Amino acid sequence: MPGTNQNLWSEDGFFSNSGRSNLLVSFRRLQISCAAKPETVEKVCNIVRKQLALKDDISVTGESKFAALGADSLDTVEIVMGLEEEFGITVEEESAQSIATVQDVADLIEKLVEKNCT
């Protein structure tokens, strides 16, 4: 039908047929990875373990969530302060609030260290 606007979804994206032309727009997930060096993650794990006084049988990895490790907001502040001292960085409050995992912290640390070096 002339003048009708048909929109169809495909697996790859959105197909629009407006009667005059066909347009295929592909939506793909863009994933940017800035994973920290293993040494940084290990250092962060050790600091978190020490700050939270965790027993040796509790595993701390990059995927570890602070809440799952028993950290409350005060613990998180103390962890950030320890990391600032260890790495010679300053973590803005806004950035600190977005931290959920050890990997988040390690990535942020490397970003801040790199920024301080430039």
C-alpha distances in whole Angstrom, upper triangle without the diagonal:
4,6,6,9,10,13,15,19,21,25,26,23,20,17,14,11,10,8,11,14,15,18,20,23,26,28,31,34,37,40,43,46,50,52,55,58,60,63,62,60,63,65,63,63,67,67,65,67,70,69,67,71,69,71,71,69,66,63,62,59,56,54,56,55,58,57,58,61,62,62,61,61,64,64,61,63,66,64,63,66,67,65,65,69,68,66,67,64,62,59,58,57,53,53,56,54,51,53,53,54,57,54,53,56,57,54,55,58,57,55,58,60,58,58,61,62,60
4,6,9,11,14,17,20,22,26,26,24,20,17,14,11,9,6,9,12,14,17,20,22,25,28,31,34,37,40,43,46,49,52,55,58,60,63,61,60,64,65,63,64,67,67,65,67,70,69,68,71,69,72,71,70,67,64,62,60,57,55,57,56,58,58,59,62,63,62,62,61,64,65,61,63,66,64,62,66,67,64,65,68,68,65,66,63,62,59,57,57,53,53,56,53,51,53,53,54,57,55,53,56,57,54,54,58,57,54,57,60,58,57,60,61,59
4,6,10,13,16,20,22,26,26,23,19,17,13,10,7,6,9,12,14,16,19,21,24,26,30,33,35,38,41,45,48,50,53,56,58,61,59,58,62,63,61,62,65,65,63,65,68,66,66,69,67,70,70,68,65,62,61,58,55,53,55,54,56,56,57,60,61,60,59,58,62,62,59,60,63,62,60,63,65,62,62,66,66,63,64,60,59,56,54,54,50,50,53,51,48,51,51,52,55,53,51,54,55,52,52,56,55,52,55,57,55,54,58,59,57
4,6,10,13,16,19,23,23,20,17,14,11,9,7,7,10,12,13,15,18,19,23,24,28,31,33,36,39,43,46,48,51,54,56,59,57,56,59,61,58,59,63,62,60,63,66,64,63,66,65,67,67,65,62,60,58,55,52,50,52,51,53,53,54,57,58,57,57,56,59,60,57,58,61,60,58,61,63,60,60,64,64,61,62,59,57,54,52,52,48,48,51,49,46,49,48,50,53,50,48,52,53,50,50,54,53,51,53,56,54,53,57,58,56
4,7,10,13,16,20,20,17,13,11,8,6,5,7,10,11,11,12,14,16,19,21,24,27,29,33,35,39,42,44,48,51,53,56,54,52,56,57,55,55,59,59,57,59,62,60,59,63,61,63,63,62,58,56,54,52,49,46,49,47,50,49,50,53,54,54,53,52,56,56,53,54,58,56,54,57,59,56,57,60,60,58,59,55,54,51,49,48,45,45,47,45,42,45,45,46,49,46,45,48,49,46,46,50,49,47,49,52,50,49,53,54,52
4,7,10,13,17,17,14,11,9,6,5,6,8,11,11,10,11,13,15,17,19,22,25,28,31,34,37,40,43,46,49,51,54,52,50,54,56,53,54,57,57,55,57,60,59,58,61,59,61,61,59,56,54,52,49,47,44,47,46,48,48,48,51,53,52,52,51,55,55,52,53,56,55,53,56,58,55,56,59,59,56,58,54,53,50,48,48,44,44,46,44,41,44,43,44,47,45,43,47,48,44,45,49,48,46,49,51,49,49,53,54,52
4,7,10,13,14,11,7,6,5,6,8,11,13,12,10,10,11,12,14,15,19,21,24,27,30,34,37,39,42,45,47,50,48,47,50,52,49,50,54,53,51,53,56,55,54,57,55,57,57,56,52,50,48,46,43,41,43,42,45,44,45,48,49,49,48,48,51,51,48,50,53,51,49,53,54,51,52,56,55,53,54,51,50,47,45,45,41,40,43,41,38,40,39,41,43,41,39,43,44,41,42,45,45,42,45,48,46,45,49,50,48
4,6,10,11,9,6,5,6,8,11,13,15,14,11,11,10,11,13,14,17,20,23,26,29,32,35,37,41,44,45,48,47,45,48,50,48,48,52,52,50,52,55,54,53,56,54,56,55,53,50,48,47,44,41,39,41,40,43,43,43,46,48,47,48,47,51,50,47,49,52,50,49,52,53,51,51,55,54,52,53,50,49,46,45,45,41,40,42,40,37,39,38,39,42,39,38,42,43,40,41,44,44,42,45,47,45,45,49,50,48
4,7,8,6,5,6,8,11,14,16,18,16,13,12,10,10,10,11,14,16,19,22,26,29,32,34,38,40,41,45,43,41,45,47,44,45,48,49,46,48,52,50,49,52,50,52,52,50,47,44,43,40,37,35,38,37,40,39,39,43,44,44,44,44,48,47,44,46,49,47,45,49,50,47,48,52,51,49,50,47,46,43,42,42,38,37,39,37,34,36,35,36,38,36,35,39,39,36,38,41,40,39,42,44,42,42,46,47,46
4,5,5,6,7,10,13,16,18,20,17,13,12,9,10,9,10,12,15,18,21,25,27,31,33,36,39,40,43,42,40,43,46,44,44,47,48,46,48,51,50,49,52,50,51,51,49,46,43,42,39,36,34,37,37,40,40,39,42,44,44,45,44,48,47,44,46,49,47,45,49,50,47,48,51,50,48,50,47,46,43,43,42,39,38,40,38,35,36,35,35,38,35,34,38,38,36,37,41,40,38,41,43,42,42,46,46,45
4,6,8,10,14,16,20,22,23,20,16,15,11,11,9,9,10,13,16,19,22,25,28,30,33,36,37,40,39,37,40,43,41,40,44,45,43,45,48,47,46,49,46,48,47,45,43,40,39,36,33,31,34,34,37,37,36,39,41,42,42,42,46,45,42,44,47,44,43,47,47,44,46,49,48,46,48,45,44,41,41,41,37,36,38,36,33,34,32,33,35,32,32,35,36,33,35,38,37,36,39,41,39,40,44,44,43
4,7,9,13,16,19,21,22,19,15,13,9,8,6,6,7,11,14,16,20,23,26,28,32,34,35,39,38,36,39,41,39,40,43,44,42,44,47,47,46,49,46,48,47,45,43,40,38,35,32,30,34,33,37,37,37,39,42,41,42,42,45,44,41,43,46,43,42,45,46,43,44,47,46,44,46,43,42,40,39,39,36,34,36,35,31,33,32,32,34,31,30,34,34,31,33,36,35,33,37,39,37,37,41,41,40
4,7,10,13,16,19,19,17,13,10,7,6,4,5,8,11,14,17,20,23,27,29,32,35,37,40,38,37,40,42,40,40,44,45,43,45,48,47,46,49,47,49,48,47,44,41,39,36,33,31,34,34,37,37,37,40,42,41,42,41,45,44,41,43,45,43,41,45,46,43,44,47,46,44,45,43,42,39,38,38,35,33,36,34,31,32,32,32,35,32,31,34,35,31,33,36,35,33,37,39,37,37,41,41,40
4,6,10,13,15,16,14,11,8,6,6,7,8,11,14,17,20,23,26,30,32,35,38,40,43,41,40,43,45,43,43,47,47,45,48,51,49,49,52,50,52,51,50,47,44,42,39,36,34,37,36,39,39,40,43,44,44,44,43,47,46,43,45,48,45,44,47,48,45,46,50,49,46,48,45,44,41,40,40,36,35,38,36,33,34,34,35,37,35,33,37,37,34,35,39,38,36,39,41,39,39,43,44,42
4,7,10,12,13,11,7,6,5,7,9,11,14,17,20,23,26,30,33,35,39,41,43,46,45,43,47,49,46,47,51,51,49,51,54,53,52,55,53,55,55,53,50,48,46,43,40,38,41,40,43,43,43,46,48,47,48,47,50,50,47,48,51,49,47,51,52,49,50,53,52,50,51,48,47,44,43,43,40,39,41,40,36,38,38,39,41,38,37,40,41,38,39,42,41,39,42,44,42,42,46,47,45
4,6,9,10,8,6,5,7,9,11,13,17,20,22,26,29,32,35,38,41,44,46,49,47,46,49,51,49,50,53,53,51,54,57,55,55,58,56,58,58,56,53,50,49,46,43,41,43,42,45,45,46,49,50,49,49,48,52,52,48,50,53,51,49,53,54,51,51,55,54,52,53,50,49,46,44,44,41,40,43,41,38,40,40,41,43,41,39,43,43,40,41,44,43,41,44,46,44,44,47,48,46
4,6,7,6,5,7,9,12,15,17,20,24,26,30,32,36,39,41,45,48,49,53,51,50,53,55,53,53,57,57,55,57,60,59,58,61,60,62,61,60,57,54,52,49,46,44,47,46,49,49,49,52,54,53,53,52,56,56,52,54,57,55,53,56,58,55,55,59,58,55,57,53,52,50,48,48,44,44,46,45,42,44,44,45,47,44,43,46,47,44,44,48,47,44,47,50,48,47,51,52,50
4,6,6,7,9,12,14,17,19,23,26,28,32,34,38,41,43,47,50,52,55,53,52,55,57,54,55,59,59,57,59,62,61,60,63,62,64,64,62,59,56,54,52,48,47,49,48,51,50,51,54,55,55,54,53,57,57,53,55,58,56,54,57,59,56,56,60,59,57,58,54,53,50,49,49,45,45,47,46,43,45,45,46,49,46,44,48,48,45,46,49,48,46,48,51,49,48,52,53,50
4,6,8,11,14,16,20,22,26,29,31,35,37,41,44,46,50,53,55,58,56,55,58,60,58,59,62,62,60,63,66,64,63,67,65,67,67,65,62,59,58,55,52,50,53,51,54,54,55,58,59,58,58,57,60,60,57,59,62,60,58,61,62,59,60,63,63,60,61,58,57,54,52,52,48,48,51,49,46,49,49,50,52,49,48,51,52,48,49,53,51,49,52,54,52,51,55,56,53
4,7,10,13,16,20,22,26,29,31,34,37,40,43,46,49,52,54,57,56,55,58,60,58,59,62,62,60,63,66,64,64,67,66,68,67,66,63,60,58,55,52,50,53,52,55,55,55,58,60,59,59,57,61,61,57,59,62,60,57,61,62,59,59,63,62,59,60,57,56,53,52,52,48,48,51,49,46,49,49,50,52,49,48,51,51,48,49,52,51,48,51,53,51,50,54,54,52
4,6,10,13,16,19,22,26,27,31,33,37,40,43,46,49,51,54,52,51,55,57,55,56,59,59,57,60,63,62,61,64,63,65,64,63,60,57,55,52,49,47,50,49,52,52,53,56,57,56,56,55,59,58,55,56,59,57,55,58,60,56,56,60,59,57,57,54,54,51,50,50,46,46,49,47,44,46,46,47,50,46,45,48,49,45,46,49,48,45,48,50,48,47,51,51,49
4,7,10,13,16,19,23,25,28,31,34,37,40,43,46,48,51,50,49,52,54,52,53,56,56,55,57,60,59,58,62,60,62,61,60,57,54,52,49,46,44,47,46,49,49,50,53,54,54,54,53,56,56,52,54,57,55,53,56,57,54,54,58,57,54,55,52,52,49,48,48,44,44,46,45,42,44,44,45,47,44,42,46,46,42,43,47,45,43,46,48,46,45,49,50,47
4,6,10,13,16,19,21,25,27,31,34,36,40,42,44,48,46,45,49,50,48,49,53,53,51,54,57,55,55,58,56,58,58,57,54,51,49,45,42,41,44,43,46,46,47,49,51,50,50,49,53,52,49,50,53,51,49,52,53,50,50,54,53,50,52,48,48,45,44,44,41,40,43,41,38,40,40,41,43,40,39,42,42,39,40,43,42,39,42,45,42,42,45,46,44
4,6,10,13,16,18,22,24,28,31,33,37,39,41,44,43,42,45,47,45,46,50,50,48,51,54,53,52,55,53,55,55,53,50,47,45,42,39,38,41,40,43,43,44,46,48,48,48,47,50,50,47,48,51,48,47,50,51,48,48,52,51,48,49,46,46,43,42,43,39,38,41,39,36,38,38,38,40,37,36,39,39,36,37,41,39,37,40,42,40,40,44,44,42
4,6,10,13,15,18,21,24,27,30,34,36,38,41,40,39,42,44,42,43,46,46,45,47,50,49,49,52,50,52,52,50,47,44,42,39,36,34,38,37,40,40,41,43,45,44,45,44,47,46,43,44,47,45,43,46,47,44,44,48,47,44,46,43,42,39,38,39,35,34,37,36,32,34,34,35,37,34,32,36,36,33,34,37,36,33,36,39,36,36,40,40,39
4,6,10,12,15,18,21,25,27,31,33,35,38,37,36,39,41,39,40,43,44,42,44,47,47,46,49,47,49,48,47,44,41,39,36,33,31,35,34,37,38,38,40,43,42,42,42,45,44,41,42,45,42,41,44,45,42,42,46,45,42,44,41,40,38,37,37,34,32,35,34,30,32,32,32,34,31,30,33,33,30,31,35,33,31,34,37,34,34,38,39,37
4,7,9,13,16,19,22,24,28,31,32,36,34,33,36,38,36,37,40,40,39,41,44,43,43,46,44,46,45,44,41,38,36,33,30,28,31,31,33,34,34,37,39,38,39,38,41,40,37,39,41,39,37,41,42,38,39,43,42,39,41,38,37,34,34,34,31,29,32,30,27,28,28,29,31,28,26,30,30,27,28,32,30,28,32,34,32,32,36,36,35
4,6,9,13,16,19,21,25,27,29,32,31,29,33,35,33,34,37,38,36,38,41,40,40,43,41,43,42,41,38,35,33,30,27,25,28,28,31,32,32,34,37,36,37,36,39,38,35,37,39,37,35,39,39,36,37,40,39,36,38,35,35,33,32,33,29,28,30,29,25,26,26,26,28,25,24,27,27,24,26,29,28,26,29,31,30,30,34,34,33
4,6,10,13,16,18,21,24,26,29,28,26,29,31,29,30,34,34,32,35,38,37,36,39,37,39,39,38,34,31,29,26,23,21,25,24,27,28,29,31,33,32,33,33,36,35,31,33,36,33,31,35,36,32,33,37,36,33,35,32,32,29,29,29,26,24,26,25,22,23,22,22,24,21,20,24,24,21,22,26,24,23,26,28,27,27,31,31,31
4,7,10,13,15,19,22,24,27,25,24,28,29,27,28,32,32,31,33,36,35,35,38,36,39,38,37,34,31,29,25,22,21,24,24,27,28,29,30,33,32,33,32,35,34,30,32,34,31,29,33,33,30,31,34,33,30,32,29,29,27,27,27,24,22,25,24,20,21,22,21,23,19,18,22,21,18,20,23,21,20,23,25,23,24,28,28,27
4,6,10,12,15,18,20,23,22,20,24,26,24,25,28,29,27,30,33,32,32,35,33,35,34,34,31,27,25,22,18,17,21,21,24,25,26,27,30,29,30,29,32,31,27,29,31,28,26,30,30,27,28,31,30,27,29,27,27,24,25,26,23,20,22,22,18,19,19,18,19,16,15,19,18,15,17,20,18,17,21,23,21,22,25,26,25
4,7,9,13,15,18,21,19,18,22,23,22,23,26,27,26,28,31,30,31,33,32,34,33,33,30,27,24,21,17,17,20,21,23,25,26,27,29,28,29,28,31,29,26,27,29,26,24,28,28,24,25,28,27,24,26,23,24,22,22,24,21,18,20,21,17,17,18,17,18,14,14,16,16,12,14,17,15,14,17,19,17,18,22,22,22
4,6,9,12,14,17,15,15,18,20,19,20,23,24,23,25,28,28,28,31,29,31,30,30,27,24,21,18,14,15,18,19,21,24,24,25,27,26,28,27,29,27,24,26,27,24,22,26,25,22,23,26,24,22,24,22,23,20,22,23,21,18,19,20,17,16,17,15,15,11,12,14,13,10,12,15,13,12,16,17,16,17,20,21,21
4,6,9,12,14,13,12,16,17,16,18,21,21,21,23,26,25,26,29,28,30,29,29,26,23,20,17,13,15,17,18,20,23,24,24,27,25,27,26,27,26,22,24,25,22,20,23,22,19,20,23,21,18,20,18,19,18,19,21,19,16,17,19,16,15,16,14,14,10,10,12,10,7,9,11,9,9,12,13,12,14,17,17,18
4,7,9,11,10,9,13,14,13,15,18,18,18,20,23,23,24,26,25,27,25,26,23,20,17,13,10,12,15,16,18,21,21,21,24,23,25,25,26,24,21,23,23,20,19,22,21,17,19,22,19,17,20,18,20,18,20,22,20,17,17,19,16,14,15,13,11,8,9,10,8,6,10,11,9,10,13,14,13,16,18,18,19
4,6,8,6,7,10,11,11,12,15,16,16,18,20,21,22,24,23,25,24,25,22,19,16,13,9,12,15,16,18,21,21,21,24,22,24,24,25,22,19,21,21,18,16,19,18,14,16,18,16,14,17,15,17,16,19,21,20,16,17,19,17,14,15,13,10,7,9,9,6,5,8,8,6,9,12,11,11,14,16,16,18
4,5,5,6,9,10,11,13,15,16,17,18,20,21,23,24,23,25,23,24,22,19,16,13,11,14,16,18,20,23,23,22,25,24,26,26,27,24,22,23,23,19,18,21,19,15,17,19,16,14,17,17,19,19,22,24,23,20,20,22,20,17,18,15,12,10,12,12,8,8,12,10,8,11,14,12,12,16,17,16,19
4,5,5,6,9,10,10,12,14,15,16,18,20,21,22,21,22,20,21,19,16,13,10,9,13,14,17,19,22,21,20,23,23,26,26,26,23,21,23,22,19,19,21,19,16,18,19,16,15,19,19,21,20,24,25,25,21,21,23,21,18,18,15,12,10,13,13,9,11,14,12,11,14,16,15,16,19,20,20,22
4,5,5,6,9,10,11,12,14,15,17,18,20,21,20,21,19,21,19,17,14,12,11,15,16,19,19,23,23,21,24,23,25,26,26,23,21,22,21,17,18,19,17,14,16,17,13,12,16,17,20,19,23,25,25,22,21,24,22,19,19,16,13,12,14,13,9,12,14,12,11,15,16,14,15,19,19,18,21
4,5,5,6,9,10,11,12,14,15,16,18,20,19,21,20,21,19,17,13,11,10,14,15,16,17,21,21,19,22,20,23,23,23,20,18,19,18,14,14,16,14,11,13,14,11,10,13,13,16,16,19,21,21,18,17,20,19,16,16,13,10,9,11,9,6,8,10,8,8,11,12,11,13,16,16,16,19
4,5,5,6,9,10,10,12,14,15,16,18,17,19,17,18,16,13,10,8,6,10,11,13,14,18,17,16,19,18,21,21,21,18,16,18,18,14,14,16,14,11,14,16,13,12,16,16,18,17,20,21,21,18,17,19,17,14,14,11,7,7,9,8,5,8,11,10,10,13,14,14,16,18,19,19,22
4,5,5,6,9,10,10,12,14,15,16,15,16,15,16,15,12,9,8,8,12,12,15,15,19,18,16,19,18,21,22,22,19,17,19,18,14,15,17,14,12,16,16,13,13,17,17,20,19,22,23,24,21,19,22,20,17,16,13,9,10,13,11,9,12,14,12,13,16,17,16,18,21,21,21,24
4,5,5,6,9,10,11,12,14,15,15,17,16,18,16,14,11,11,11,14,14,16,15,19,19,17,19,18,21,21,20,17,16,17,15,12,13,14,11,9,12,13,9,10,14,14,17,17,20,21,23,19,18,20,20,16,17,14,10,11,13,11,9,12,13,11,12,15,15,14,17,19,19,20,23
4,5,5,6,8,10,10,12,14,14,16,16,17,15,13,9,9,9,12,11,12,12,16,16,14,16,14,17,17,17,14,12,14,13,9,10,12,10,7,11,12,9,10,13,13,15,14,18,18,19,16,14,17,16,13,13,10,7,9,10,8,6,10,11,9,11,14,14,14,17,19,19,20,23
4,6,5,6,9,10,11,12,11,13,12,14,11,9,6,6,7,10,9,11,11,14,14,11,14,13,17,18,18,14,13,15,14,10,12,14,12,11,14,15,13,14,17,17,19,17,21,21,22,19,16,19,18,14,13,10,7,9,12,10,9,13,14,13,14,17,18,18,20,22,22,24,26
4,5,5,6,9,10,10,10,12,11,13,12,11,8,10,11,14,12,14,13,17,16,13,15,15,18,19,18,15,14,16,14,11,13,14,11,10,14,14,11,13,17,17,19,19,22,22,24,21,19,21,21,17,16,14,10,13,15,13,12,16,16,15,16,19,19,19,21,24,23,24,27
4,5,5,6,8,10,10,13,13,16,14,13,10,12,12,15,13,14,12,16,16,13,15,13,16,16,15,12,11,13,10,7,10,10,7,7,11,11,9,11,14,15,16,16,19,19,21,19,16,18,19,15,15,13,10,13,14,11,11,15,15,13,15,18,18,17,20,22,21,23,26
4,5,5,6,8,8,12,12,14,12,11,8,10,11,13,10,11,9,12,12,9,11,9,12,13,13,9,9,11,9,6,9,11,9,9,13,13,12,14,17,17,17,16,19,18,20,17,14,16,17,13,12,11,8,12,13,10,11,15,15,14,17,19,19,19,22,23,23,25,28
4,6,5,6,5,8,9,11,9,9,7,10,12,14,11,12,10,13,13,9,11,11,14,16,15,11,12,14,12,10,13,14,12,12,16,16,14,16,19,20,21,20,22,22,24,21,18,20,20,16,15,13,11,14,16,14,14,18,18,17,20,22,22,22,25,27,26,28,31
4,6,5,7,9,10,13,12,13,11,14,15,17,15,15,13,16,16,12,13,12,15,16,15,11,12,14,11,9,13,13,10,11,15,14,13,16,18,19,20,19,22,22,24,22,19,21,22,18,18,16,13,17,18,15,16,20,20,18,21,23,22,22,25,27,26,28,31
4,6,8,11,13,16,14,14,12,15,16,17,14,14,11,14,15,11,11,9,12,13,11,7,9,10,7,6,10,10,8,10,13,13,13,15,17,18,18,17,20,19,21,20,16,18,19,16,16,15,13,16,17,14,16,19,18,17,20,22,21,21,25,26,25,27,30
4,5,9,12,13,11,12,11,14,16,16,13,13,10,11,12,8,8,7,10,12,11,7,9,11,9,8,12,13,11,13,16,17,16,19,21,21,21,19,22,20,22,21,17,18,19,16,15,14,13,17,17,15,17,20,20,19,22,24,24,24,27,28,28,30,33
4,7,9,12,10,12,12,15,18,19,15,15,13,14,14,10,10,10,13,16,14,11,13,15,12,11,15,16,13,15,19,18,17,20,23,23,24,22,25,24,26,24,21,22,23,20,18,17,16,19,20,18,19,23,23,22,25,27,26,26,30,31,30,32,35
4,7,8,7,9,9,13,16,16,13,14,12,13,12,8,9,10,14,17,16,12,14,17,15,13,17,18,16,17,20,20,19,22,24,25,25,24,26,25,27,25,21,22,23,19,18,16,14,18,20,18,19,22,23,22,25,27,27,27,30,32,31,33,36
4,5,6,9,10,14,17,18,15,16,15,16,14,11,12,14,17,20,19,16,18,20,18,17,20,21,19,20,24,23,22,24,27,28,29,27,30,29,30,28,25,26,26,23,21,19,17,20,22,21,22,25,26,25,27,30,30,30,33,35,34,36,39
4,5,8,9,13,16,17,15,17,16,18,16,13,15,16,20,23,22,19,20,23,20,18,21,23,20,21,24,24,22,24,27,28,29,28,31,30,32,29,26,27,27,24,22,19,17,20,22,21,21,24,26,25,26,29,30,29,32,34,34,35,38
4,6,9,13,16,16,14,16,16,17,14,12,14,17,20,23,23,20,21,24,22,20,23,25,22,23,27,27,25,27,30,30,31,30,32,32,33,30,27,28,27,24,21,19,17,20,23,22,22,25,27,26,28,31,31,31,34,36,36,37,40
4,7,10,13,13,10,12,13,14,11,8,11,13,17,20,20,17,18,21,20,17,20,22,20,20,24,25,23,24,28,28,28,27,29,28,29,27,24,24,24,20,18,15,14,17,19,19,19,22,24,23,25,28,29,29,31,33,33,35,38
4,6,10,10,8,11,12,14,11,9,13,14,18,20,21,18,18,21,20,17,20,22,20,19,23,24,22,23,26,26,27,25,28,27,28,25,23,23,22,19,16,13,12,14,17,17,17,20,21,21,23,25,26,26,28,31,31,32,35
4,7,8,6,9,10,12,10,8,12,12,16,18,19,15,15,18,17,14,16,19,17,16,19,21,18,19,23,22,23,22,24,24,24,21,19,20,19,15,13,10,8,11,13,13,13,16,18,17,19,22,23,23,25,27,28,29,31
4,5,5,9,11,13,12,11,14,15,18,20,21,17,16,19,19,15,17,20,18,16,20,21,19,19,22,22,23,21,24,24,24,21,19,20,18,15,13,9,7,8,11,12,11,13,16,16,17,19,21,21,23,25,26,27,29
4,6,8,11,14,13,12,16,15,18,19,21,18,15,18,18,15,16,19,17,15,18,20,18,17,21,20,21,19,21,21,21,18,16,18,15,12,11,7,5,4,8,9,8,10,13,13,14,16,18,18,20,22,23,24,26
4,6,10,12,10,11,14,15,17,19,21,18,16,19,20,16,17,21,20,18,21,23,21,21,24,22,23,20,22,22,21,18,17,17,15,12,9,6,6,6,9,11,11,12,14,16,17,18,20,21,22,24,26,27,29
4,6,9,7,7,11,11,14,16,18,15,13,17,17,14,15,19,18,16,20,22,20,20,23,22,22,20,22,21,21,18,16,16,15,11,8,5,6,8,10,11,12,14,15,16,18,20,21,22,24,26,27,28,30
4,5,5,6,9,9,11,13,15,13,11,15,16,13,14,18,17,16,19,22,21,21,23,22,22,19,20,19,18,16,14,13,12,9,6,4,7,9,9,11,13,14,15,17,19,20,21,23,24,26,27,29,31
4,5,5,6,5,8,9,11,9,8,11,12,10,12,15,15,14,17,19,19,19,22,20,20,17,18,17,17,15,12,12,12,9,6,6,7,11,10,10,13,15,15,16,19,20,20,22,24,25,26,28,30
4,5,5,5,7,9,12,10,9,13,14,13,14,17,18,18,20,22,22,23,25,23,22,19,20,18,18,17,14,13,13,11,8,9,11,14,13,14,17,18,18,20,22,23,24,26,28,28,29,32,34
4,5,7,10,13,15,12,12,16,17,15,17,20,20,19,22,24,24,24,27,26,25,22,23,21,22,20,17,16,16,13,10,9,11,14,15,15,17,19,20,21,24,25,26,27,29,30,31,33,35
4,6,9,12,13,10,11,15,14,12,15,18,17,17,20,22,21,22,25,24,24,21,23,21,22,20,17,17,17,14,11,10,10,14,15,15,16,19,20,20,23,24,25,26,28,30,30,32,35
4,6,10,11,9,10,14,13,13,15,18,17,18,21,22,22,24,26,25,24,22,23,21,22,21,17,17,17,15,12,12,13,17,17,16,19,21,21,22,25,26,26,28,30,31,32,34,36
4,7,8,5,6,10,10,9,12,14,14,15,18,19,19,21,23,22,21,18,19,17,18,17,14,13,15,12,10,11,12,15,15,14,17,19,19,19,22,24,23,25,28,28,28,31,33
4,6,5,6,9,10,11,12,14,15,17,18,20,21,22,24,22,21,18,18,16,17,17,13,12,14,12,11,13,14,18,17,16,19,21,20,21,24,25,24,26,29,29,29,32,34
4,5,5,6,9,10,11,12,14,15,16,19,20,21,22,20,18,15,15,12,14,14,10,9,12,11,11,13,15,18,16,15,18,20,18,19,23,23,22,24,27,26,27,30,32
4,5,5,6,9,10,11,12,14,15,17,18,20,21,19,17,15,16,13,15,16,12,12,15,13,14,16,16,19,18,16,19,21,19,19,23,24,22,24,27,27,27,30,32
4,5,5,6,9,10,10,12,14,15,16,18,19,18,17,15,16,14,17,16,12,13,15,12,12,13,13,17,16,14,17,19,18,18,21,22,21,23,26,26,26,29,31
4,5,5,6,9,10,10,12,14,15,16,18,16,15,12,13,11,13,12,8,9,11,9,9,11,11,14,13,11,14,16,14,15,18,19,18,20,23,23,23,26,28
4,5,5,6,9,10,10,12,14,15,16,14,12,10,11,9,12,12,8,10,12,11,12,14,14,16,15,12,15,17,15,15,19,19,17,19,22,22,21,25,27
4,5,5,6,9,10,11,12,14,15,14,13,12,14,13,16,15,11,13,15,13,14,15,14,17,16,13,16,18,16,15,19,20,18,19,23,23,22,25,27
4,5,5,6,9,10,10,12,14,13,13,11,14,13,15,14,10,12,14,11,12,12,10,14,13,10,12,15,13,12,16,18,16,17,20,21,20,23,26
4,5,5,6,9,10,10,11,10,9,7,10,10,12,10,7,10,12,10,12,12,11,13,12,8,11,13,11,10,14,15,13,14,18,18,17,20,22
4,5,5,6,9,10,10,9,9,8,11,11,14,13,10,13,15,13,16,16,14,17,15,12,14,16,14,12,16,17,14,15,19,19,17,20,23
4,5,5,6,9,10,10,11,11,14,15,17,15,13,16,17,15,16,16,13,16,15,12,13,16,14,12,15,17,15,15,19,19,18,20,23
4,5,5,6,8,8,9,9,12,14,16,13,11,15,15,13,15,14,11,13,13,9,9,12,11,8,11,13,12,12,15,16,15,17,20
4,6,5,5,5,6,7,10,12,15,13,11,15,16,14,17,16,14,16,14,11,12,14,11,9,12,13,10,10,14,14,13,15,18
4,6,5,7,8,10,14,15,18,16,15,18,20,17,20,19,17,18,18,14,14,16,14,11,14,16,13,12,16,16,14,16,20
4,6,8,11,12,16,18,20,17,16,19,20,17,19,18,15,16,17,13,12,15,14,10,13,15,13,11,15,16,14,16,19
4,6,9,11,14,17,19,16,15,19,19,17,19,18,15,15,15,12,11,13,11,8,9,12,9,8,11,13,11,12,16
4,7,10,13,16,18,16,15,19,20,18,21,20,18,18,18,14,14,15,13,10,11,13,9,8,12,12,9,11,15
4,6,10,13,15,12,12,16,17,16,19,18,16,17,15,12,12,13,10,8,10,10,7,7,10,10,8,11,13
4,6,9,12,10,10,14,15,14,18,18,17,17,15,12,14,14,11,9,12,11,8,9,12,11,10,13,15
4,6,8,6,6,10,11,11,14,15,15,15,12,10,12,12,8,8,11,11,8,11,13,12,12,15,17
4,5,5,6,9,10,11,15,17,17,17,14,12,15,14,11,11,14,13,10,13,15,13,14,17,18
4,5,5,6,9,10,14,16,17,18,14,13,16,16,12,14,17,15,13,17,19,17,17,21,22
4,6,5,7,10,13,16,17,17,13,13,16,15,12,14,17,15,14,17,19,17,18,21,22
4,5,5,7,11,13,14,14,10,9,12,11,8,11,13,11,11,14,16,14,16,19,20
4,5,5,9,11,12,13,10,8,12,12,9,11,14,13,12,15,17,17,17,21,22
4,6,8,11,13,14,11,11,14,14,12,14,17,16,15,19,21,20,21,24,25
4,6,9,12,12,8,9,13,12,10,13,16,14,15,18,19,19,20,23,24
4,6,8,9,6,6,10,10,9,11,14,14,14,17,18,18,20,23,24
4,7,8,6,8,11,12,11,14,16,16,17,20,21,22,23,26,27
4,5,5,7,9,10,11,13,15,16,17,19,20,21,23,25,26
4,5,5,6,9,10,11,13,14,15,16,18,20,21,23,25
4,5,5,6,8,10,11,12,14,15,16,18,20,21,23
4,6,5,6,9,10,11,12,14,16,17,18,20,22
4,5,5,6,9,10,10,12,14,15,16,18,20
4,5,5,6,9,10,10,12,14,15,17,19
4,5,5,6,9,10,11,12,14,16,17
4,6,5,6,9,10,10,12,14,16
4,5,5,6,8,10,10,12,14
4,5,5,6,8,10,11,13
4,6,5,6,9,10,11
4,5,5,6,9,10
4,5,5,6,9
4,5,5,7
4,5,5
4,6
4
